[in-house]
Amino acid sequence: MKVLLTNDDGITALGLNAMRTALLELPDVELAVIAPDSNRSATGRMITTGRALWVEEIEFEDGTTGFATEGSPVDCVRFASLGLIEFEPELIVSGINHGSNLGDDITYSGTVAAALEGIVLGIPAIAVSQQALAGRMDSWESCEWERDNFKQAADFTARMVEELERVPMPEATLINVNCPAGEVKGARACRLGKRIYNDKLTLAEEEEGRRRFHIYGDEPGFHEEEGTDFAAVGSGLIAVTPLHFDLTDQAGIDELSGFDLDGLLRPAAREI
């Protein structure tokens, strides 16, 4: 299987290199790596238009090579599909992200965005993330990461790649994997949960004519509901969530079908 590995934490990130090592151990995998040259966390589905992007071939410590680009995670997938590497990817693996991507987080995540780009291009994809600290579902910036933090997520994902033909993976669907911190007690298929963002507006400094603000809190919470990815990770389970790109609200279409949309093309009736 021809696999593209990418991420949003950058090509030197420990998570990506743990995943790279695990995939290289699979005998039937041909691996290519294209990743941002530095951290692009929380860039979502950002793409780079209107300017050319630098790409540098780099050598990993084991002698294999990959490409670092100043583009976004989505750009990395586009580079692969447009011919930067020698093959057309049959699978996208994005991660291992430093920190979980649960619930509403996926809409901001560069890790998940790269996997979604695979779906847009008709390529199956897996996004994989590692929880930062026991008892927390998010922050990684204050953590000191070691390779062992990512081994369980890398081993699980490598086995999933190995068994991909038997994994029920519907067309145009990616798999979002989140691994808990500490000992893994199992794995669970689950739905996305609901994040609670504890954000607030905080004045950082002020000078003549302008002000600087912090607008995000650093410890979001979540709704405690059984069957969600938050509940799974909180119970020490690897959360496995299928995601698709179709955002269409079918019920909304049915409702709008009964409304006279053509009437909006006519001038509004005005009372005299």
C-alpha positions in Angstrom: 0.0 0.0 0.0 1.2 3.5 -0.9 0.9 5.8 2.1 1.4 9.5 2.5 2.2 10.6 6.1 1.7 14.2 7.1 0.8 16.3 10.1 0.3 19.8 11.4 3.0 20.0 14.2 5.8 20.0 11.7 8.2 17.5 10.1 10.5 17.3 13.2 7.6 16.6 15.6 8.0 13.5 17.7 4.5 12.3 16.9 5.0 12.2 13.2 8.3 10.4 13.6 6.8 7.8 15.9 4.1 7.2 13.3 6.8 7.1 10.5 8.8 4.5 12.3 5.7 2.3 12.9 4.7 2.5 9.3 8.2 1.7 8.0 8.0 -1.6 9.9 5.0 -2.7 7.8 6.4 -4.9 5.0 3.7 -4.0 2.4 3.8 -0.2 2.9 5.6 2.2 0.6 5.8 5.4 2.6 6.3 9.0 1.6 6.4 12.0 4.0 5.4 15.5 3.3 4.8 17.8 6.3 5.0 21.5 7.2 8.4 22.9 8.0 7.2 24.2 11.3 4.1 24.1 13.5 0.8 24.7 11.7 -1.6 23.6 14.5 -5.2 24.9 14.4 -4.9 26.0 10.8 -8.0 23.9 9.8 -8.5 23.7 6.1 -6.3 26.6 5.2 -4.6 26.5 1.8 -1.9 28.7 0.3 -2.9 30.6 -2.9 -1.4 33.4 -4.8 2.3 32.6 -4.1 4.7 29.8 -4.6 5.7 27.5 -1.8 9.3 26.4 -0.8 9.9 22.7 -0.5 13.0 21.1 1.0 14.0 17.4 0.9 15.3 16.5 4.4 16.9 13.4 5.8 15.6 11.7 8.9 18.0 10.2 11.5 17.4 6.6 10.1 18.6 7.7 6.6 15.2 7.9 4.9 14.0 11.2 3.5 10.9 13.4 3.3 9.7 16.8 2.2 9.3 19.9 4.4 7.2 22.7 3.0 6.2 26.1 4.2 2.6 25.2 3.2 -0.3 24.0 5.3 -1.3 20.4 6.1 -3.8 20.5 3.2 -1.1 21.9 0.9 1.0 18.8 1.8 -1.7 16.5 0.6 -2.1 18.5 -2.6 1.7 18.3 -3.2 1.4 14.5 -3.1 -1.6 14.3 -5.4 0.0 16.7 -7.9 3.2 14.6 -8.3 5.8 15.8 -5.8 6.3 12.2 -4.8 6.8 9.2 -7.1 3.4 7.6 -6.5 -0.3 8.5 -6.1 -1.2 7.8 -2.4 -3.7 5.1 -1.7 -4.0 6.2 2.0 -3.4 9.4 3.9 -2.2 9.1 7.5 -2.2 12.4 9.4 -0.5 12.7 12.8 0.3 11.7 15.4 -0.9 15.0 16.7 0.5 16.4 19.9 -2.8 16.6 21.8 -6.2 15.2 21.2 -8.7 16.3 18.5 -12.1 15.5 20.0 -15.6 16.8 19.4 -15.7 20.3 18.0 -11.9 20.5 17.9 -11.9 18.7 14.5 -13.2 21.9 12.8 -10.0 23.7 13.8 -7.5 20.8 13.5 -4.9 20.9 10.8 -4.4 17.1 11.5 -8.0 16.3 10.6 -8.0 18.8 7.7 -5.2 16.9 6.0 -7.2 13.7 6.3 -10.3 15.5 5.0 -8.3 16.6 2.0 -7.7 12.9 1.2 -11.5 12.4 1.3 -12.0 15.3 -1.1 -9.5 13.7 -3.5 -11.1 10.2 -3.1 -8.2 8.8 -1.0 -9.0 7.0 2.3 -7.6 8.7 5.3 -6.8 8.3 9.0 -6.2 11.2 11.4 -4.5 10.2 14.7 -3.9 12.2 17.9 -2.4 11.5 21.3 -3.9 13.0 24.4 -1.4 15.2 26.3 -2.0 14.6 30.0 -4.0 12.2 32.1 -7.2 14.0 33.1 -7.0 16.5 30.3 -8.4 16.4 26.8 -6.5 19.2 25.1 -3.5 21.3 25.9 0.0 20.2 24.7 2.0 23.4 24.6 3.2 23.1 28.2 4.0 19.3 27.9 7.4 17.8 27.5 6.9 15.0 25.0 8.9 11.8 24.6 8.8 9.2 21.9 7.1 6.7 24.3 4.1 9.1 24.6 3.2 8.2 21.0 4.1 4.5 20.8 0.6 3.2 21.7 -1.1 5.4 19.1 1.5 4.6 16.5 1.2 0.8 17.1 -2.6 0.9 17.0 -2.7 3.0 13.8 -0.1 0.8 12.1 -2.3 -2.3 12.8 -5.3 -0.4 11.4 -3.3 0.3 8.2 -2.3 -3.4 8.1 -5.9 -4.5 8.4 -7.4 -1.8 6.3 -9.0 -4.1 3.8 -11.0 -5.7 6.7 -11.8 -2.4 8.5 -15.4 -1.3 7.6 -14.5 2.1 6.1 -17.3 3.5 4.0 -16.5 5.5 0.9 -15.7 9.2 1.5 -15.2 8.6 5.2 -12.1 9.1 7.3 -11.3 7.6 10.6 -10.4 10.0 13.5 -8.3 8.2 16.1 -7.7 9.6 19.6 -5.4 7.8 22.0 -5.7 8.5 25.8 -2.7 9.3 28.0 -1.5 6.5 30.2 -2.4 2.8 29.9 -4.8 2.0 27.1 -7.7 -0.3 28.2 -9.3 -0.9 24.8 -10.7 0.8 21.7 -14.2 2.0 21.0 -16.2 3.2 18.0 -17.9 6.4 19.1 -19.5 9.7 17.9 -18.1 13.2 18.3 -18.8 14.8 21.6 -19.6 18.5 22.4 -16.8 20.8 23.5 -17.2 23.6 26.0 -14.9 26.5 25.2 -14.2 28.5 28.3 -13.0 31.6 26.4 -12.8 35.1 27.7 -11.7 38.5 26.5 -8.6 39.6 28.5 -6.7 42.9 27.9 -3.0 42.1 27.6 -1.7 45.6 27.0 -2.8 49.0 25.9 -1.1 51.9 24.1 -2.2 55.0 22.3 -4.9 54.2 19.8 -4.9 50.4 20.1 -5.2 47.4 22.6 -4.0 43.8 22.6 -6.3 41.0 23.8 -6.2 37.4 24.6 -9.5 35.8 23.4 -9.1 32.1 24.1 -9.1 30.2 27.4 -6.5 27.5 27.9 -8.6 24.7 29.5 -11.8 23.9 27.6 -14.3 21.4 29.0 -16.8 19.0 27.4 -20.3 17.7 27.9 -20.2 14.3 29.6 -22.2 12.0 27.4 -22.0 8.3 27.0 -21.0 7.1 23.5 -18.8 10.1 22.7 -15.1 10.4 21.9 -14.7 12.4 25.1 -16.2 9.6 27.2 -14.1 6.9 25.5 -10.8 8.8 26.0 -11.8 9.7 29.6 -12.3 6.0 30.3 -8.8 5.1 28.9 -10.1 3.9 25.6 -8.8 4.7 22.1 -11.7 6.7 20.5 -12.3 5.7 16.8 -14.8 8.0 15.0 -15.8 7.9 11.4 -16.2 11.3 9.8 -17.4 12.4 6.4 -17.3 15.7 4.5 -21.0 16.0 3.6 -22.3 18.9 5.7 -25.7 19.0 4.1 -28.6 19.1 6.4 -31.1 16.8 4.6 -33.9 17.7 7.0 -33.2 21.4 6.2 -33.6 20.7 2.5 -36.9 19.0 3.1 -38.1 22.1 5.1 -36.8 24.6 2.5 -38.5 22.6 -0.3 -41.8 23.7 1.0 -40.8 27.4 1.0 -41.3 29.7 -2.0 -37.7 30.4 -2.7 -38.5 31.7 -6.2 -40.6 34.4 -4.5 -37.4 35.9 -3.1 -36.5 36.9 -6.7 -39.5 39.2 -6.8 -39.4 42.7 -5.2 -40.6 42.7 -1.7 -44.1 43.9 -1.1 -44.1 47.3 0.6 -46.9 48.7 2.6 -48.0 52.2 1.6 
